[in-house]
Amino acid sequence: MLLNGIFVHTKGYSGKQCAITSKTEGYFHSFVSVGDRVKIGQVIGSFKNEFLDSNIQSTVKRIEITQTEIQNLTKKLENYENLYNLGLASKNDILDIKNSISLKKSELETLKAQLKTYSIQKSNFKLFSNCEGYILNIVPEGQYVTVGTPIATVYNQNSNFLYLYVPVEYLNLIKSKKVLSAKLNDDLITLNVKEIVPVSEGNLVKVKTYSEKVIDLPLNYRQSITLYIDGLSGFKIPKKSLVLEDKGFFVFKVSNGKELKEKVNVMKDEGDFVIVSGNLKDGDEVKVK
């Protein structure tokens, strides 16, 4: 069954307080203090992490060494292939070298991924405020913090943020949107996505939104809200039709009496059924294993 425009029932709460969170880790040094007024985009502090600088230098060096090792192994493979053609090397020798090259390439990709993570953390050493208002509290000077740590709380009596706790399976779709349609207390409202906070509760992700229209709710008031996520489409199939392999989930689609193996992406679990996307069309039959 093809589904479009899925309704997401989630929880939200309003507040005039806004949290500034860390996107890196290290020792925090503040440029502001409690009672100061800050603006959006203002630098309120910075981080220092000598271990991160050391890790970056070490990872760059290891990448260079691994690249050299791959080059040497590749040259060695060429030599052994020539020797094999002359009957002076075995097939196992060649396979061993190929396996070594494969392992080194995997190691190289891991190192590059580590370097990318370190570089992102390094680029966030300056902490910019995503809020406007008065600083209510801030972490102590010199405290070591990790990614996602709330650094400061900002109060703005004129703000009207609405924080949503949304199932993680909708995260990628929400990231691609700047505006969400929602229903709150029987009223249709438009919410602008301000920030996706890197803190989750269970399988829920915290999304900070605001409305151009004033939402008159008490401070920290919690309320159920329905999101209308247009553009999300998928197929509802029995959960027992899923086959889990190393590369993800697959189903066997029945076509003209033949079974075709198709990779699918699971978007939502609904008990005995799941909503998936993939190379399927409305009316296709999938085999229940």
C-alpha positions in Angstrom: 0.0 0.0 0.0 1.5 3.4 -1.0 1.4 6.1 1.6 1.8 9.8 1.1 1.7 12.8 3.5 2.2 10.8 6.7 0.8 12.3 9.9 3.4 12.4 12.7 2.0 12.6 16.3 4.7 14.0 18.5 5.3 16.0 21.6 6.2 19.6 21.8 6.7 22.3 24.4 7.0 26.1 24.2 9.4 28.3 26.1 11.1 31.6 26.2 14.4 29.9 27.1 16.9 28.9 24.5 19.9 26.6 25.0 23.3 27.1 23.3 24.9 23.7 22.9 28.4 22.6 22.0 29.2 21.1 18.6 32.7 20.1 19.7 34.6 19.0 22.8 37.3 20.6 24.9 37.9 23.1 27.7 35.4 26.0 27.4 36.5 29.6 27.8 33.7 32.1 28.0 33.6 35.6 26.6 30.3 36.5 28.4 28.8 36.0 31.8 25.4 35.6 33.5 23.3 38.7 33.0 24.9 39.7 29.7 22.7 40.1 26.6 23.7 38.2 23.5 22.6 38.3 19.9 22.2 35.5 17.4 25.6 34.9 15.7 27.6 36.5 18.5 30.7 34.6 19.6 30.2 33.8 23.3 33.2 31.6 23.9 35.8 29.2 22.5 37.2 25.8 23.1 40.7 24.5 23.6 41.7 20.9 23.0 45.4 20.1 22.6 44.5 16.4 22.3 42.4 17.1 19.3 45.2 19.1 17.6 47.5 16.1 18.4 45.0 13.6 17.0 44.7 15.7 13.7 48.5 15.7 13.2 48.8 12.0 14.1 45.9 11.1 11.7 47.4 13.1 8.8 50.7 11.3 9.3 49.0 7.9 9.4 47.1 8.7 6.2 50.3 9.6 4.4 52.0 6.3 5.7 49.0 4.2 4.7 48.9 5.8 1.2 52.6 5.0 0.7 52.0 1.4 1.9 49.2 1.0 -0.7 51.4 2.3 -3.4 54.2 -0.1 -2.5 51.8 -3.1 -2.3 50.3 -2.2 -5.6 53.8 -2.2 -7.2 54.5 -5.5 -5.5 51.3 -6.9 -6.9 52.3 -6.0 -10.4 55.7 -7.7 -9.9 54.1 -10.9 -8.6 51.6 -11.0 -11.4 54.5 -10.9 -13.9 56.3 -13.6 -11.9 53.1 -15.7 -11.8 52.9 -15.5 -15.6 56.4 -16.8 -15.7 55.5 -19.6 -13.3 57.7 -18.2 -10.5 54.9 -17.2 -8.1 51.8 -18.9 -6.9 48.2 -17.7 -7.1 48.1 -17.6 -3.2 50.9 -15.1 -3.2 48.8 -12.8 -5.4 45.7 -13.3 -3.3 47.6 -12.5 -0.1 48.9 -9.2 -1.6 45.4 -8.3 -2.8 44.0 -8.9 0.6 46.6 -6.7 2.2 45.8 -3.9 -0.3 42.1 -4.3 0.5 42.8 -4.1 4.3 45.0 -1.0 3.8 42.3 0.7 1.7 39.7 0.0 4.4 42.2 1.4 7.0 42.7 4.5 4.9 39.0 5.2 4.6 38.6 4.9 8.4 41.5 7.3 8.9 40.0 9.8 6.5 36.6 9.6 8.3 38.4 10.2 11.6 40.2 13.2 10.2 36.9 14.6 8.8 35.3 14.2 12.3 38.3 15.9 14.0 38.2 18.7 11.4 34.5 19.4 12.0 35.1 19.6 15.7 38.1 21.9 15.2 35.9 24.2 13.0 33.5 24.5 15.9 36.1 25.8 18.4 34.4 29.2 18.3 30.9 29.0 19.9 28.3 31.2 18.2 25.0 32.0 19.9 21.9 30.6 18.2 19.8 32.6 20.7 19.0 36.2 21.5 18.4 37.4 25.1 19.9 37.4 28.5 22.3 34.7 29.8 20.7 32.9 32.7 23.5 30.4 33.3 26.7 29.2 31.7 29.1 26.4 32.4 32.1 27.3 34.6 35.2 28.7 33.1 37.7 26.0 32.0 35.2 23.1 32.3 35.7 20.2 29.8 32.5 19.6 27.8 31.6 17.1 25.1 29.5 17.3 21.9 25.8 18.2 22.7 26.5 19.7 26.1 24.3 22.7 27.0 26.8 25.6 27.4 24.4 28.4 28.3 20.7 29.1 28.7 19.3 32.3 27.3 16.1 34.0 28.2 14.1 36.2 25.9 10.6 37.3 27.0 9.6 38.0 23.4 10.6 34.7 21.9 8.1 32.0 21.1 10.0 28.8 20.4 8.3 25.4 20.1 10.5 22.4 20.7 9.3 19.2 19.1 10.3 15.6 19.9 10.1 13.8 16.5 10.7 10.1 15.7 14.3 9.7 14.4 13.1 8.1 11.2 11.8 11.5 10.0 15.0 13.3 10.7 16.4 13.3 7.2 13.2 14.6 5.8 12.9 17.4 8.4 16.5 18.4 7.6 15.6 19.0 4.0 12.7 21.3 5.0 12.7 24.8 6.4 9.0 25.0 7.1 6.6 22.4 8.7 2.8 22.4 8.7 1.3 21.3 12.0 -1.9 21.1 14.0 -1.9 22.4 17.6 -5.1 22.5 19.7 -7.2 22.2 16.5 -5.4 25.1 14.9 -3.3 24.8 11.8 0.0 26.6 12.2 3.2 27.0 10.2 6.5 26.2 12.0 9.9 27.4 10.8 12.7 24.9 11.6 15.3 26.8 13.6 17.7 24.1 14.7 17.9 20.3 15.2 19.4 19.8 18.7 21.9 16.9 18.9 20.1 15.4 22.0 17.6 12.6 21.8 15.2 10.9 24.1 14.8 7.2 23.2 14.2 7.2 19.4 13.1 10.9 19.4 15.1 13.9 18.1 14.6 17.4 19.5 13.7 20.0 16.8 13.6 23.7 17.7 10.9 25.6 15.7 9.2 29.0 15.9 6.0 30.5 14.4 5.5 33.9 12.9 2.1 33.7 14.5 2.2 34.2 18.3 1.5 30.9 20.1 0.2 31.8 23.5 1.3 28.8 25.7 2.6 28.8 29.3 6.3 28.4 29.9 7.5 24.8 29.4 3.9 23.8 28.5 3.8 20.3 27.0 1.3 19.4 24.4 0.7 16.8 21.7 1.1 18.2 18.1 0.5 16.7 14.7 3.0 17.3 11.9 1.9 17.0 8.2 5.1 15.9 6.5 4.5 16.3 2.7 6.9 14.5 0.4 7.3 11.5 2.6 6.1 8.5 0.6 6.6 4.8 1.1 5.1 1.4 1.0 3.4 -0.4 3.8 4.5 -4.1 3.8 4.5 -7.0 6.3 7.5 -6.9 8.7 8.0 -10.6 8.1 8.8 -9.9 4.4 12.0 -8.1 5.4 15.4 -9.9 5.1 18.3 -8.4 7.0 21.8 -8.8 5.4 25.1 -7.1 6.0 24.3 -4.3 3.5 20.8 -3.6 5.0 17.2 -4.7 4.5 15.9 -6.5 1.4 12.6 -7.9 0.2 11.8 -10.5 -2.5 9.4 -9.0 -5.0 7.3 -11.4 -7.0 7.2 -10.5 -10.7 6.0 -12.8 -13.6 6.4 -15.8 -11.3 10.0 -14.8 -10.5 11.5 -13.5 -7.2 13.5 -10.3 -7.5 15.7 -9.2 -4.6 15.2 -5.5 -3.9 17.0 -3.3 -1.3 14.6 -1.1 0.8 15.0 1.6 3.4 12.9 1.2 6.5 11.3 4.5 7.4 8.9 3.6 10.2 8.0 0.5 12.3 4.3 0.0 12.8 4.3 -3.3 14.7 3.4 -6.2 12.3 4.0 -3.8 9.3 6.8 -1.4 8.3 6.9 1.6 5.9 9.7 1.3 3.4 11.0 3.1 0.4 12.8 1.5 -2.6 12.3 0.1 -6.1 8.7 -0.8 -5.5 5.4 0.4 -7.0 1.9 0.2 -5.8 0.4 -3.2 -6.3 3.7 -5.1 -6.1 3.7 -8.4 -4.2 6.4 -9.2 -1.7 7.2 -12.7 -0.4 6.8 -13.3 3.3 9.7 -15.4 4.5 
